[in-house]
């Protein structure tokens, strides 16, 4: 039983199901959504730039 629960948790985490549910709990304005996506893009670009030299 524990193994099945662990597999389910991993699958849900990989698919990002909980993130989608949490994001739909309240309305997000289009400008907020765009700002959040830009922030995530800047963060990932910063990480790729940081580790590109290694």
ROPA-533783 format. One line per 2 residues: number of its first residue (from 1); their letters; for each residue z, x, y of N, C-alpha, C. Coordinates in steps of 0.02 Angstrom, whole numbers. Layout:
BEGIN
NUM> A> Z,X,Y,Z,X,Y,Z,X,Y ~ ...
//
This chain:
BEGIN
1> XX> 0,41,-60,0,0,0,0,43,63 ~ 41,96,63,44,140,121,-22,175,133
3> XX> -55,194,79,-119,229,86,-172,183,116 ~ -172,120,95,-220,71,122,-207,60,197
5> XX> -144,56,216,-127,46,286,-149,107,327 ~ -139,166,300,-159,227,335,-235,230,343
7> XX> -272,210,291,-345,208,295,-368,158,348 ~ -335,100,350,-353,50,400,-341,75,470
9> XX> -284,108,481,-268,135,547,-320,187,568 ~ -340,230,522,-389,281,538,-456,249,556
11> XX> -476,198,517,-540,166,530,-540,131,598 ~ -487,95,613,-482,60,677,-482,111,734
13> XX> -448,166,725,-446,218,777,-515,249,787 ~ -550,262,733,-617,292,739,-666,246,773
15> XX> -661,181,758,-709,133,787,-692,116,859 ~ -631,130,881,-611,116,949,-597,42,961
17> XX> -579,6,909,-567,-66,914,-509,-81,961 ~ -455,-44,955,-396,-57,996,-410,-44,1070
19> XX> -451,7,1085,-468,21,1155,-506,-39,1185 ~ -551,-67,1146,-590,-125,1171,-544,-184,1184
21> XX> -498,-196,1138,-452,-253,1146,-408,-242,1207 ~ -383,-182,1216,-340,-168,1273,-378,-174,1339
23> XX> -441,-154,1339,-481,-159,1400,-498,-231,1418 ~ -499,-276,1368,-516,-345,1382,-454,-388,1395
25> XX> -396,-359,1398,-336,-399,1412,-335,-426,1482 ~ -365,-390,1529,-368,-414,1597,-438,-399,1625
27> XX> -456,-436,1677,-522,-426,1706,-524,-360,1745 ~ -579,-325,1737,-588,-263,1773,-650,-270,1817
29> XX> -640,-259,1882,-696,-265,1927,-749,-213,1911 ~ -813,-228,1925,-866,-179,1911,-855,-112,1945
31> XX> -826,-113,2006,-814,-50,2040,-760,-10,2004 ~ -709,-44,1978,-656,-9,1940,-684,20,1875
33> XX> -728,-18,1843,-758,5,1781,-800,68,1794 ~ -840,65,1848,-882,123,1866,-839,183,1882
35> XX> -785,173,1920,-740,227,1938,-707,258,1876 ~ -687,216,1828,-656,241,1767,-706,282,1726
37> XX> -768,258,1722,-818,294,1684,-836,361,1718 ~ -840,362,1784,-854,424,1820,-798,474,1810
39> XX> -736,450,1810,-679,495,1799,-682,525,1729 ~ -698,485,1680,-703,510,1611,-760,561,1606
41> XX> -816,548,1640,-872,594,1638,-855,660,1671 ~ -818,657,1727,-797,719,1760,-751,759,1715
43> XX> -706,725,1681,-659,759,1637,-695,793,1579 ~ -741,757,1547,-777,787,1491,-822,844,1514
45> XX> -851,839,1574,-892,893,1601,-849,954,1615 ~ -789,943,1639,-743,998,1653,-725,1034,1588
47> XX> -713,995,1535,-695,1025,1471,-753,1065,1442 ~ -813,1038,1446,-871,1075,1419,-884,1138,1460
49> XX> -874,1134,1525,-884,1194,1567,-831,1246,1552 ~ -770,1224,1539,-715,1270,1526,-727,1308,1460
51> XX> -750,1272,1409,-757,1304,1343,-828,1328,1329 ~ -873,1323,1377,-942,1346,1366,-945,1422,1364
53> XX> -900,1455,1401,-901,1528,1404,-871,1561,1342 ~ -833,1525,1303,-799,1555,1245,-844,1566,1188
//
